[in-house]
């Protein structure tokens, strides 16, 4: 299993396009670290939206490693290597679980890196860890869809673009509050935005974190069952 993970990382590092995807969190960190202060001078009102902006950057940075793994899996499909993996002594299901765990781990550290070193929102280290955990819970979901539902890398890229749109879809619910916005809670990324917006209120933040983590877990379990029944 560890040999497969090492191979995945090696394949990602060998492909310039996948390598750039993995570097995206560092690029965004640099933008936030130095670009935010410049933007604040030009548009002071941007401070009102800093929590929502950080949520969007953290989600984007967290899902990038998952997209890279998804394309690595699609490469295996193109070369018919997935058939070989299915006859190894280690179950293919187990290999996929390990891969998703690696995706979650990279997503967690990407989000935490952005939160800690951008230094834009002032929250405790525990809150940063919890926000990173909640954000990282989206990564396996967004990695599984293109990896197992696309037939090739072109379809995978199309699905990835659609998923990126779904990431930002809940934003209007927080920019233009209303009852209608609560319907967007069916999109997993809504809970991340909600948690970032409510971080100043411990009770609401605890509810947002717990609800979001349970929702993402339930969504992943459902997606996992659908995926394996399809395979």
Secondary structure, 3 states (H helix, E strand, C coil): CHHHHHHHHHHHHHCHHHHHHHHHHHHHHHHHHHHHHHHHHHCHHHHHHHHHHHHHHHHHHHHHHHHHHHHHHHHHHHCCHHHHHCCCCCCHHHHHHHHHHHHHHHHHHHHHHHHHHHCCCCCCHHHHHHHHHHHHCCHHHHHHHHHHHCCCHHHHHHHHHHHHHHHHHCHHHHHCCCHHHHHHHHCHHHHHHHHHHCCCCHHHHHHHHHHHHHHHHHHHHHHHHHHHHHC
